[in-house]
Amino acid sequence: YARLSQYHKKDAPLKAEGILRRMITTTEIRPDRISFTKVMLAWSNADRETSGQRAEYWLDKLWDFYYEEVETNGKEEEDLRPTIDTYNTVFRAWRNDPKNMERVFLKIDRLHSNNDNNAKQQQQNNYDTSFL
């Protein structure tokens, strides 16, 4: 559905959300970071007025899901932790709104404050190039 949304399939992001919601509520299939990122990508590709809001909503849900899993399992689930690619997808969804892009970037710094300086530099480099 992420790819279909590029071709003006208006319901593609909503269908992608529906699949992810089912994955979250069922015990049969456990979603991972890629599952969430594909929904964010569907919104980014849809290029709607609400694309940035929806992509950021799913980024926040990914963090919620990550922390729930950490609390439940007592250990970090790296396949749930958002990456630079995850954030870049949200940046693309906000591509027409630099103020919201900056706000999301500040979330990176706040949420990843325990990362090493090399990772923070990579985040800054990706943020800088997302405007190009």
N, CA, C and O atoms as CSV, one atom per row, in Angstrom:
chain,resi,resn,atom,element,x,y,z
A,1,TYR,N,N,0.808,-1.194,0.000
A,1,TYR,CA,C,0.000,0.000,0.000
A,1,TYR,C,C,0.856,1.264,0.000
A,1,TYR,O,O,0.423,2.311,-0.483
A,2,ALA,N,N,2.070,1.167,0.543
A,2,ALA,CA,C,2.961,2.327,0.505
A,2,ALA,C,C,3.255,2.709,-0.939
A,2,ALA,O,O,3.268,3.892,-1.276
A,3,ARG,N,N,3.488,1.727,-1.786
A,3,ARG,CA,C,3.773,2.001,-3.191
A,3,ARG,C,C,2.507,2.468,-3.927
A,3,ARG,O,O,2.577,3.372,-4.760
A,4,LEU,N,N,1.372,1.868,-3.629
A,4,LEU,CA,C,0.128,2.248,-4.296
A,4,LEU,C,C,-0.248,3.693,-4.028
A,4,LEU,O,O,-0.848,4.348,-4.880
A,5,SER,N,N,0.098,4.194,-2.855
A,5,SER,CA,C,-0.267,5.571,-2.529
A,5,SER,C,C,0.457,6.566,-3.423
A,5,SER,O,O,0.004,7.700,-3.577
A,6,GLN,N,N,1.578,6.157,-4.016
A,6,GLN,CA,C,2.282,7.015,-4.965
A,6,GLN,C,C,1.458,7.226,-6.219
A,6,GLN,O,O,1.590,8.255,-6.882
A,7,TYR,N,N,0.624,6.281,-6.549
A,7,TYR,CA,C,-0.131,6.319,-7.795
A,7,TYR,C,C,-1.560,6.796,-7.574
A,7,TYR,O,O,-2.487,6.379,-8.268
A,8,HIS,N,N,-1.716,7.674,-6.597
A,8,HIS,CA,C,-2.985,8.340,-6.338
A,8,HIS,C,C,-4.115,7.392,-5.958
A,8,HIS,O,O,-5.281,7.643,-6.262
A,9,LYS,N,N,-3.760,6.316,-5.298
A,9,LYS,CA,C,-4.772,5.430,-4.716
A,9,LYS,C,C,-5.115,6.027,-3.352
A,9,LYS,O,O,-4.424,5.781,-2.364
A,10,LYS,N,N,-6.176,6.802,-3.310
A,10,LYS,CA,C,-6.494,7.602,-2.133
A,10,LYS,C,C,-6.706,6.797,-0.863
A,10,LYS,O,O,-6.454,7.290,0.237
A,11,ASP,N,N,-7.164,5.568,-1.005
A,11,ASP,CA,C,-7.435,4.783,0.188
A,11,ASP,C,C,-6.241,3.936,0.627
A,11,ASP,O,O,-6.330,3.245,1.642
A,12,ALA,N,N,-5.145,3.968,-0.096
A,12,ALA,CA,C,-3.986,3.129,0.235
A,12,ALA,C,C,-3.454,3.363,1.655
A,12,ALA,O,O,-3.217,2.388,2.369
A,13,PRO,N,N,-3.257,4.615,2.095
A,13,PRO,CA,C,-2.770,4.793,3.468
A,13,PRO,C,C,-3.742,4.261,4.514
A,13,PRO,O,O,-3.325,3.714,5.535
A,14,LEU,N,N,-5.023,4.419,4.260
A,14,LEU,CA,C,-6.026,3.924,5.214
A,14,LEU,C,C,-6.027,2.399,5.266
A,14,LEU,O,O,-6.190,1.813,6.336
A,15,LYS,N,N,-5.848,1.763,4.122
A,15,LYS,CA,C,-5.766,0.305,4.095
A,15,LYS,C,C,-4.507,-0.170,4.812
A,15,LYS,O,O,-4.541,-1.160,5.542
A,16,ALA,N,N,-3.403,0.529,4.606
A,16,ALA,CA,C,-2.162,0.175,5.303
A,16,ALA,C,C,-2.340,0.313,6.811
A,16,ALA,O,O,-1.884,-0.538,7.574
A,17,GLU,N,N,-3.005,1.384,7.238
A,17,GLU,CA,C,-3.294,1.562,8.668
A,17,GLU,C,C,-4.137,0.415,9.202
A,17,GLU,O,O,-3.884,-0.090,10.296
A,18,GLY,N,N,-5.136,0.005,8.434
A,18,GLY,CA,C,-6.010,-1.085,8.871
A,18,GLY,C,C,-5.246,-2.373,9.094
A,18,GLY,O,O,-5.480,-3.083,10.071
A,19,ILE,N,N,-4.332,-2.671,8.188
A,19,ILE,CA,C,-3.516,-3.879,8.332
A,19,ILE,C,C,-2.645,-3.779,9.581
A,19,ILE,O,O,-2.548,-4.736,10.349
A,20,LEU,N,N,-2.013,-2.627,9.785
A,20,LEU,CA,C,-1.159,-2.459,10.961
A,20,LEU,C,C,-1.976,-2.547,12.246
A,20,LEU,O,O,-1.532,-3.156,13.219
A,21,ARG,N,N,-3.145,-1.955,12.260
A,21,ARG,CA,C,-4.000,-2.035,13.456
A,21,ARG,C,C,-4.342,-3.496,13.785
A,21,ARG,O,O,-4.338,-3.902,14.947
A,22,ARG,N,N,-4.635,-4.268,12.746
A,22,ARG,CA,C,-4.918,-5.698,12.980
A,22,ARG,C,C,-3.684,-6.407,13.515
A,22,ARG,O,O,-3.794,-7.260,14.395
A,23,MET,N,N,-2.509,-6.063,12.994
A,23,MET,CA,C,-1.279,-6.688,13.482
A,23,MET,C,C,-1.053,-6.360,14.957
A,23,MET,O,O,-0.620,-7.216,15.729
A,24,ILE,N,N,-1.347,-5.127,15.339
A,24,ILE,CA,C,-1.143,-4.691,16.722
A,24,ILE,C,C,-2.095,-5.413,17.669
A,24,ILE,O,O,-1.713,-5.767,18.785
A,25,THR,N,N,-3.325,-5.630,17.232
A,25,THR,CA,C,-4.330,-6.198,18.128
A,25,THR,C,C,-4.369,-7.724,18.121
A,25,THR,O,O,-5.031,-8.319,18.971
A,26,THR,N,N,-3.687,-8.361,17.199
A,26,THR,CA,C,-3.674,-9.818,17.159
A,26,THR,C,C,-2.351,-10.345,17.699
A,26,THR,O,O,-1.329,-9.660,17.655
A,27,THR,N,N,-2.385,-11.549,18.198
A,27,THR,CA,C,-1.143,-12.156,18.691
A,27,THR,C,C,-0.485,-13.012,17.614
A,27,THR,O,O,0.606,-13.544,17.818
A,28,GLU,N,N,-1.149,-13.142,16.473
A,28,GLU,CA,C,-0.619,-14.004,15.414
A,28,GLU,C,C,0.578,-13.392,14.694
A,28,GLU,O,O,1.543,-14.085,14.369
A,29,ILE,N,N,0.504,-12.093,14.449
A,29,ILE,CA,C,1.580,-11.411,13.727
A,29,ILE,C,C,1.994,-10.193,14.534
A,29,ILE,O,O,1.171,-9.331,14.839
A,30,ARG,N,N,3.267,-10.127,14.876
A,30,ARG,CA,C,3.786,-9.002,15.651
A,30,ARG,C,C,4.391,-7.984,14.690
A,30,ARG,O,O,5.309,-8.315,13.940
A,31,PRO,N,N,3.887,-6.747,14.703
A,31,PRO,CA,C,4.481,-5.741,13.819
A,31,PRO,C,C,5.872,-5.346,14.306
A,31,PRO,O,O,6.192,-5.489,15.486
A,32,ASP,N,N,6.684,-4.854,13.392
A,32,ASP,CA,C,8.003,-4.348,13.743
A,32,ASP,C,C,8.145,-2.933,13.189
A,32,ASP,O,O,7.185,-2.359,12.675
A,33,ARG,N,N,9.322,-2.389,13.296
A,33,ARG,CA,C,9.589,-1.025,12.827
A,33,ARG,C,C,9.240,-0.878,11.351
A,33,ARG,O,O,8.698,0.150,10.943
A,34,ILE,N,N,9.541,-1.888,10.553
A,34,ILE,CA,C,9.264,-1.819,9.116
A,34,ILE,C,C,7.766,-1.720,8.863
A,34,ILE,O,O,7.337,-0.981,7.977
A,35,SER,N,N,6.973,-2.447,9.622
A,35,SER,CA,C,5.514,-2.389,9.477
A,35,SER,C,C,5.017,-0.961,9.688
A,35,SER,O,O,4.225,-0.444,8.900
A,36,PHE,N,N,5.488,-0.337,10.754
A,36,PHE,CA,C,5.081,1.033,11.058
A,36,PHE,C,C,5.609,2.004,9.999
A,36,PHE,O,O,4.888,2.896,9.554
A,37,THR,N,N,6.857,1.827,9.605
A,37,THR,CA,C,7.468,2.739,8.633
A,37,THR,C,C,6.759,2.673,7.286
A,37,THR,O,O,6.637,3.690,6.604
A,38,LYS,N,N,6.291,1.492,6.894
A,38,LYS,CA,C,5.569,1.376,5.624
A,38,LYS,C,C,4.251,2.148,5.663
A,38,LYS,O,O,3.842,2.722,4.653
A,39,VAL,N,N,3.584,2.168,6.817
A,39,VAL,CA,C,2.372,2.967,6.940
A,39,VAL,C,C,2.732,4.453,6.842
A,39,VAL,O,O,2.035,5.215,6.171
A,40,MET,N,N,3.804,4.864,7.500
A,40,MET,CA,C,4.261,6.253,7.406
A,40,MET,C,C,4.601,6.601,5.962
A,40,MET,O,O,4.292,7.697,5.494
A,41,LEU,N,N,5.237,5.668,5.258
A,41,LEU,CA,C,5.592,5.880,3.855
A,41,LEU,C,C,4.346,6.015,2.981
A,41,LEU,O,O,4.316,6.824,2.054
A,42,ALA,N,N,3.330,5.226,3.279
A,42,ALA,CA,C,2.073,5.338,2.528
A,42,ALA,C,C,1.505,6.747,2.672
A,42,ALA,O,O,1.032,7.336,1.700
A,43,TRP,N,N,1.553,7.279,3.885
A,43,TRP,CA,C,1.066,8.650,4.085
A,43,TRP,C,C,1.964,9.656,3.386
A,43,TRP,O,O,1.473,10.600,2.768
A,44,SER,N,N,3.254,9.468,3.474
A,44,SER,CA,C,4.187,10.380,2.806
A,44,SER,C,C,3.963,10.386,1.300
A,44,SER,O,O,3.950,11.448,0.677
A,45,ASN,N,N,3.788,9.212,0.718
A,45,ASN,CA,C,3.576,9.111,-0.724
A,45,ASN,C,C,2.221,9.660,-1.152
A,45,ASN,O,O,2.063,10.106,-2.289
A,46,ALA,N,N,1.253,9.630,-0.257
A,46,ALA,CA,C,-0.091,10.115,-0.593
A,46,ALA,C,C,-0.095,11.624,-0.811
A,46,ALA,O,O,-0.941,12.146,-1.538
A,47,ASP,N,N,0.840,12.321,-0.189
A,47,ASP,CA,C,0.989,13.764,-0.359
A,47,ASP,C,C,-0.330,14.512,-0.125
A,47,ASP,O,O,-0.759,15.337,-0.933
A,48,ARG,N,N,-0.940,14.193,0.994
A,48,ARG,CA,C,-2.179,14.864,1.396
A,48,ARG,C,C,-1.876,15.937,2.425
A,48,ARG,O,O,-0.778,15.999,2.977
A,49,GLU,N,N,-2.849,16.765,2.667
A,49,GLU,CA,C,-2.693,17.812,3.671
A,49,GLU,C,C,-2.425,17.226,5.050
A,49,GLU,O,O,-1.723,17.836,5.857
A,50,THR,N,N,-2.976,16.052,5.326
A,50,THR,CA,C,-2.827,15.418,6.640
A,50,THR,C,C,-1.694,14.388,6.684
A,50,THR,O,O,-1.524,13.710,7.697
A,51,SER,N,N,-0.929,14.263,5.620
A,51,SER,CA,C,0.118,13.232,5.558
A,51,SER,C,C,1.128,13.350,6.692
A,51,SER,O,O,1.483,12.349,7.315
A,52,GLY,N,N,1.589,14.560,6.962
A,52,GLY,CA,C,2.569,14.748,8.029
A,52,GLY,C,C,2.015,14.362,9.389
A,52,GLY,O,O,2.688,13.700,10.179
A,53,GLN,N,N,0.785,14.781,9.655
A,53,GLN,CA,C,0.154,14.456,10.937
A,53,GLN,C,C,0.004,12.954,11.112
A,53,GLN,O,O,0.294,12.420,12.183
A,54,ARG,N,N,-0.447,12.266,10.062
A,54,ARG,CA,C,-0.653,10.824,10.160
A,54,ARG,C,C,0.672,10.087,10.309
A,54,ARG,O,O,0.777,9.161,11.113
A,55,ALA,N,N,1.676,10.485,9.548
A,55,ALA,CA,C,2.980,9.826,9.656
A,55,ALA,C,C,3.557,10.018,11.057
A,55,ALA,O,O,4.096,9.081,11.645
A,56,GLU,N,N,3.443,11.218,11.581
A,56,GLU,CA,C,3.949,11.478,12.929
A,56,GLU,C,C,3.130,10.726,13.985
A,56,GLU,O,O,3.683,10.262,14.982
A,57,TYR,N,N,1.837,10.606,13.772
A,57,TYR,CA,C,0.998,9.814,14.675
A,57,TYR,C,C,1.537,8.384,14.764
A,57,TYR,O,O,1.650,7.827,15.856
A,58,TRP,N,N,1.871,7.790,13.604
A,58,TRP,CA,C,2.364,6.412,13.609
A,58,TRP,C,C,3.779,6.319,14.168
A,58,TRP,O,O,4.149,5.284,14.721
A,59,LEU,N,N,4.567,7.363,14.038
A,59,LEU,CA,C,5.877,7.386,14.694
A,59,LEU,C,C,5.690,7.343,16.210
A,59,LEU,O,O,6.374,6.591,16.904
A,60,ASP,N,N,4.770,8.146,16.714
A,60,ASP,CA,C,4.491,8.150,18.155
A,60,ASP,C,C,3.952,6.795,18.613
A,60,ASP,O,O,4.314,6.309,19.684
A,61,LYS,N,N,3.090,6.189,17.802
A,61,LYS,CA,C,2.558,4.861,18.134
A,61,LYS,C,C,3.672,3.821,18.154
A,61,LYS,O,O,3.662,2.915,18.988
A,62,LEU,N,N,4.635,3.947,17.237
A,62,LEU,CA,C,5.777,3.025,17.219
A,62,LEU,C,C,6.552,3.140,18.521
A,62,LEU,O,O,6.926,2.123,19.106
A,63,TRP,N,N,6.801,4.363,18.987
A,63,TRP,CA,C,7.488,4.540,20.266
A,63,TRP,C,C,6.662,3.941,21.411
A,63,TRP,O,O,7.210,3.285,22.297
A,64,ASP,N,N,5.356,4.164,21.390
A,64,ASP,CA,C,4.490,3.585,22.430
A,64,ASP,C,C,4.605,2.066,22.427
A,64,ASP,O,O,4.753,1.442,23.478
A,65,PHE,N,N,4.536,1.484,21.242
A,65,PHE,CA,C,4.626,0.033,21.100
A,65,PHE,C,C,5.986,-0.469,21.575
A,65,PHE,O,O,6.075,-1.495,22.249
A,66,TYR,N,N,7.036,0.255,21.223
A,66,TYR,CA,C,8.401,-0.081,21.652
A,66,TYR,C,C,8.481,-0.113,23.186
A,66,TYR,O,O,8.968,-1.084,23.766
A,67,TYR,N,N,7.998,0.959,23.839
A,67,TYR,CA,C,8.083,1.031,25.298
A,67,TYR,C,C,7.202,-0.020,25.977
A,67,TYR,O,O,7.568,-0.541,27.030
A,68,GLU,N,N,6.051,-0.336,25.390
A,68,GLU,CA,C,5.215,-1.411,25.930
A,68,GLU,C,C,5.951,-2.745,25.888
A,68,GLU,O,O,5.908,-3.515,26.847
A,69,GLU,N,N,6.624,-3.014,24.776
A,69,GLU,CA,C,7.375,-4.259,24.637
A,69,GLU,C,C,8.547,-4.306,25.613
A,69,GLU,O,O,8.830,-5.357,26.187
A,70,VAL,N,N,9.230,-3.181,25.806
A,70,VAL,CA,C,10.337,-3.126,26.760
A,70,VAL,C,C,9.823,-3.411,28.161
A,70,VAL,O,O,10.430,-4.168,28.919
A,71,GLU,N,N,8.696,-2.795,28.494
A,71,GLU,CA,C,8.122,-3.003,29.827
A,71,GLU,C,C,7.681,-4.453,30.018
A,71,GLU,O,O,7.884,-5.035,31.084
A,72,THR,N,N,7.082,-5.028,28.989
A,72,THR,CA,C,6.583,-6.398,29.067
A,72,THR,C,C,7.718,-7.413,29.123
A,72,THR,O,O,7.693,-8.342,29.930
A,73,ASN,N,N,8.720,-7.226,28.254
A,73,ASN,CA,C,9.806,-8.211,28.131
A,73,ASN,C,C,11.022,-7.895,28.982
A,73,ASN,O,O,11.888,-8.752,29.162
A,74,GLY,N,N,11.101,-6.683,29.506
A,74,GLY,CA,C,12.230,-6.311,30.335
A,74,GLY,C,C,13.518,-6.099,29.555
A,74,GLY,O,O,14.595,-6.049,30.149
A,75,LYS,N,N,13.426,-5.972,28.227
A,75,LYS,CA,C,14.621,-5.704,27.415
A,75,LYS,C,C,14.215,-4.914,26.182
A,75,LYS,O,O,13.054,-4.897,25.773
A,76,GLU,N,N,15.219,-4.259,25.606
A,76,GLU,CA,C,14.955,-3.472,24.408
A,76,GLU,C,C,14.669,-4.365,23.221
A,76,GLU,O,O,15.290,-5.414,23.053
A,77,GLU,N,N,13.734,-3.945,22.409
A,77,GLU,CA,C,13.388,-4.641,21.176
A,77,GLU,C,C,13.904,-3.795,20.019
A,77,GLU,O,O,13.216,-2.887,19.553
A,78,GLU,N,N,15.114,-4.092,19.558
A,78,GLU,CA,C,15.750,-3.279,18.525
A,78,GLU,C,C,14.958,-3.241,17.222
A,78,GLU,O,O,15.046,-2.263,16.479
A,79,ASP,N,N,14.186,-4.289,16.931
A,79,ASP,CA,C,13.413,-4.284,15.688
A,79,ASP,C,C,12.194,-3.363,15.776
A,79,ASP,O,O,11.455,-3.217,14.803
A,80,LEU,N,N,11.986,-2.745,16.935
A,80,LEU,CA,C,10.902,-1.783,17.100
A,80,LEU,C,C,11.414,-0.355,17.238
A,80,LEU,O,O,10.654,0.594,17.047
A,81,ARG,N,N,12.670,-0.193,17.562
A,81,ARG,CA,C,13.213,1.148,17.796
A,81,ARG,C,C,13.317,1.921,16.474
A,81,ARG,O,O,13.939,1.441,15.526
A,82,PRO,N,N,12.710,3.118,16.407
A,82,PRO,CA,C,12.795,3.910,15.179
A,82,PRO,C,C,14.243,4.220,14.800
A,82,PRO,O,O,15.096,4.428,15.662
A,83,THR,N,N,14.499,4.244,13.504
A,83,THR,CA,C,15.830,4.530,12.979
A,83,THR,C,C,15.799,5.850,12.211
A,83,THR,O,O,14.764,6.510,12.115
A,84,ILE,N,N,16.937,6.209,11.677
A,84,ILE,CA,C,17.036,7.400,10.843
A,84,ILE,C,C,16.059,7.305,9.669
A,84,ILE,O,O,15.402,8.287,9.325
A,85,ASP,N,N,15.965,6.120,9.056
A,85,ASP,CA,C,15.038,5.945,7.932
A,85,ASP,C,C,13.599,6.200,8.359
A,85,ASP,O,O,12.817,6.771,7.599
A,86,THR,N,N,13.247,5.783,9.561
A,86,THR,CA,C,11.902,6.015,10.072
A,86,THR,C,C,11.629,7.518,10.159
A,86,THR,O,O,10.590,8.001,9.708
A,87,TYR,N,N,12.579,8.245,10.745
A,87,TYR,CA,C,12.411,9.686,10.873
A,87,TYR,C,C,12.429,10.381,9.511
A,87,TYR,O,O,11.672,11.327,9.294
A,88,ASN,N,N,13.272,9.931,8.603
A,88,ASN,CA,C,13.305,10.532,7.272
A,88,ASN,C,C,11.969,10.369,6.553
A,88,ASN,O,O,11.563,11.242,5.786
A,89,THR,N,N,11.297,9.266,6.797
A,89,THR,CA,C,9.974,9.056,6.201
A,89,THR,C,C,8.996,10.100,6.730
A,89,THR,O,O,8.194,10.647,5.973
A,90,VAL,N,N,9.063,10.372,8.021
A,90,VAL,CA,C,8.191,11.396,8.605
A,90,VAL,C,C,8.577,12.777,8.072
A,90,VAL,O,O,7.704,13.598,7.792
A,91,PHE,N,N,9.876,13.038,7.932
A,91,PHE,CA,C,10.305,14.312,7.347
A,91,PHE,C,C,9.725,14.495,5.947
A,91,PHE,O,O,9.263,15.582,5.601
A,92,ARG,N,N,9.749,13.440,5.149
A,92,ARG,CA,C,9.190,13.535,3.792
A,92,ARG,C,C,7.684,13.826,3.839
A,92,ARG,O,O,7.163,14.561,3.000
A,93,ALA,N,N,7.006,13.256,4.806
A,93,ALA,CA,C,5.571,13.514,4.934
A,93,ALA,C,C,5.306,14.977,5.300
A,93,ALA,O,O,4.285,15.545,4.910
A,94,TRP,N,N,6.234,15.583,6.054
A,94,TRP,CA,C,6.117,16.992,6.452
A,94,TRP,C,C,6.860,17.911,5.486
A,94,TRP,O,O,7.090,19.073,5.818
A,95,ARG,N,N,7.239,17.435,4.312
A,95,ARG,CA,C,8.133,18.170,3.411
A,95,ARG,C,C,7.685,19.591,3.090
A,95,ARG,O,O,8.523,20.422,2.741
A,96,ASN,N,N,6.424,19.893,3.194
A,96,ASN,CA,C,5.936,21.244,2.902
A,96,ASN,C,C,5.748,22.080,4.158
A,96,ASN,O,O,5.157,23.159,4.107
A,97,ASP,N,N,6.247,21.589,5.282
A,97,ASP,CA,C,6.049,22.288,6.549
A,97,ASP,C,C,7.325,22.222,7.390
A,97,ASP,O,O,7.442,21.375,8.275
A,98,PRO,N,N,8.285,23.117,7.116
A,98,PRO,CA,C,9.575,23.088,7.829
A,98,PRO,C,C,9.458,23.207,9.345
A,98,PRO,O,O,10.277,22.638,10.066
A,99,LYS,N,N,8.463,23.933,9.844
A,99,LYS,CA,C,8.320,24.064,11.301
A,99,LYS,C,C,8.025,22.712,11.945
A,99,LYS,O,O,8.580,22.389,12.996
A,100,ASN,N,N,7.163,21.932,11.326
A,100,ASN,CA,C,6.881,20.610,11.877
A,100,ASN,C,C,8.060,19.662,11.681
A,100,ASN,O,O,8.299,18.792,12.518
A,101,MET,N,N,8.789,19.820,10.594
A,101,MET,CA,C,9.997,19.006,10.411
A,101,MET,C,C,10.979,19.270,11.553
A,101,MET,O,O,11.571,18.346,12.111
A,102,GLU,N,N,11.136,20.548,11.887
A,102,GLU,CA,C,12.047,20.906,12.970
A,102,GLU,C,C,11.561,20.332,14.306
A,102,GLU,O,O,12.360,19.843,15.103
A,103,ARG,N,N,10.254,20.395,14.541
A,103,ARG,CA,C,9.695,19.848,15.789
A,103,ARG,C,C,9.973,18.349,15.898
A,103,ARG,O,O,10.328,17.855,16.968
A,104,VAL,N,N,9.807,17.622,14.778
A,104,VAL,CA,C,10.091,16.184,14.775
A,104,VAL,C,C,11.580,15.953,15.018
A,104,VAL,O,O,11.962,15.031,15.739
A,105,PHE,N,N,12.415,16.794,14.415
A,105,PHE,CA,C,13.852,16.659,14.640
A,105,PHE,C,C,14.193,16.847,16.115
A,105,PHE,O,O,15.049,16.138,16.644
A,106,LEU,N,N,13.549,17.773,16.773
A,106,LEU,CA,C,13.803,17.981,18.197
A,106,LEU,C,C,13.365,16.773,19.023
A,106,LEU,O,O,13.946,16.490,20.071
A,107,LYS,N,N,12.340,16.062,18.550
A,107,LYS,CA,C,11.943,14.818,19.210
A,107,LYS,C,C,13.064,13.789,19.138
A,107,LYS,O,O,13.303,13.054,20.096
A,108,ILE,N,N,13.749,13.742,18.004
A,108,ILE,CA,C,14.857,12.793,17.847
A,108,ILE,C,C,15.886,13.043,18.941
A,108,ILE,O,O,16.313,12.122,19.637
A,109,ASP,N,N,16.270,14.293,19.077
A,109,ASP,CA,C,17.299,14.639,20.052
A,109,ASP,C,C,16.857,14.278,21.462
A,109,ASP,O,O,17.644,13.762,22.256
A,110,ARG,N,N,15.607,14.548,21.764
A,110,ARG,CA,C,15.080,14.273,23.108
A,110,ARG,C,C,14.966,12.762,23.361
A,110,ARG,O,O,15.350,12.281,24.427
A,111,LEU,N,N,14.443,12.025,22.389
A,111,LEU,CA,C,14.214,10.594,22.584
A,111,LEU,C,C,15.490,9.764,22.503
A,111,LEU,O,O,15.595,8.701,23.116
A,112,HIS,N,N,16.444,10.259,21.747
A,112,HIS,CA,C,17.686,9.500,21.567
A,112,HIS,C,C,18.840,10.127,22.348
A,112,HIS,O,O,20.002,9.982,21.967
A,113,SER,N,N,18.524,10.812,23.424
A,113,SER,CA,C,19.557,11.526,24.168
A,113,SER,C,C,20.631,10.605,24.730
A,113,SER,O,O,21.717,11.065,25.082
A,114,ASN,N,N,20.343,9.318,24.817
A,114,ASN,CA,C,21.336,8.377,25.330
A,114,ASN,C,C,22.240,7.818,24.243
A,114,ASN,O,O,23.170,7.070,24.544
A,115,ASN,N,N,21.988,8.166,22.979
A,115,ASN,CA,C,22.822,7.678,21.874
A,115,ASN,C,C,24.198,8.326,21.921
A,115,ASN,O,O,24.390,9.359,22.562
A,116,ASP,N,N,25.155,7.705,21.233
A,116,ASP,CA,C,26.484,8.293,21.193
A,116,ASP,C,C,26.510,9.474,20.221
A,116,ASP,O,O,25.573,9.665,19.446
A,117,ASN,N,N,27.573,10.254,20.264
A,117,ASN,CA,C,27.685,11.451,19.437
A,117,ASN,C,C,27.703,11.130,17.955
A,117,ASN,O,O,27.215,11.927,17.154
A,118,ASN,N,N,28.252,9.986,17.565
A,118,ASN,CA,C,28.295,9.592,16.160
A,118,ASN,C,C,26.872,9.444,15.609
A,118,ASN,O,O,26.592,9.896,14.499
A,119,ALA,N,N,25.991,8.829,16.358
A,119,ALA,CA,C,24.606,8.656,15.920
A,119,ALA,C,C,23.914,10.010,15.806
A,119,ALA,O,O,23.148,10.243,14.871
A,120,LYS,N,N,24.186,10.911,16.768
A,120,LYS,CA,C,23.588,12.239,16.702
A,120,LYS,C,C,24.091,13.000,15.479
A,120,LYS,O,O,23.327,13.726,14.844
A,121,GLN,N,N,25.376,12.836,15.143
A,121,GLN,CA,C,25.898,13.499,13.959
A,121,GLN,C,C,25.227,12.948,12.702
A,121,GLN,O,O,24.914,13.706,11.784
A,122,GLN,N,N,25.006,11.643,12.654
A,122,GLN,CA,C,24.322,11.046,11.513
A,122,GLN,C,C,22.899,11.587,11.408
A,122,GLN,O,O,22.421,11.854,10.306
A,123,GLN,N,N,22.224,11.751,12.536
A,123,GLN,CA,C,20.876,12.315,12.534
A,123,GLN,C,C,20.900,13.740,11.980
A,123,GLN,O,O,20.047,14.113,11.175
A,124,GLN,N,N,21.879,14.528,12.413
A,124,GLN,CA,C,21.991,15.912,11.934
A,124,GLN,C,C,22.251,15.928,10.430
A,124,GLN,O,O,21.660,16.731,9.709
A,125,ASN,N,N,23.129,15.049,9.953
A,125,ASN,CA,C,23.425,14.986,8.517
A,125,ASN,C,C,22.184,14.621,7.722
A,125,ASN,O,O,21.932,15.203,6.667
A,126,ASN,N,N,21.408,13.669,8.212
A,126,ASN,CA,C,20.171,13.276,7.520
A,126,ASN,C,C,19.155,14.405,7.542
A,126,ASN,O,O,18.458,14.635,6.553
A,127,TYR,N,N,19.066,15.104,8.651
A,127,TYR,CA,C,18.150,16.230,8.749
A,127,TYR,C,C,18.542,17.313,7.744
A,127,TYR,O,O,17.691,17.858,7.041
A,128,ASP,N,N,19.838,17.618,7.686
A,128,ASP,CA,C,20.315,18.631,6.750
A,128,ASP,C,C,20.012,18.264,5.308
A,128,ASP,O,O,19.601,19.120,4.525
A,129,THR,N,N,20.210,16.999,4.950
A,129,THR,CA,C,19.992,16.596,3.559
A,129,THR,C,C,18.532,16.412,3.223
A,129,THR,O,O,18.185,16.363,2.043
A,130,SER,N,N,17.653,16.307,4.222
A,130,SER,CA,C,16.230,16.141,3.914
A,130,SER,C,C,15.646,17.404,3.300
A,130,SER,O,O,14.585,17.355,2.678
A,131,PHE,N,N,16.326,18.537,3.467
A,131,PHE,CA,C,15.844,19.782,2.880
A,131,PHE,C,C,16.301,19.949,1.441
A,131,PHE,O,O,15.800,20.823,0.733
A,132,LEU,N,N,17.245,19.125,0.997
A,132,LEU,CA,C,17.781,19.269,-0.366
A,132,LEU,C,C,16.858,18.722,-1.409
A,132,LEU,O,O,17.172,18.771,-2.599
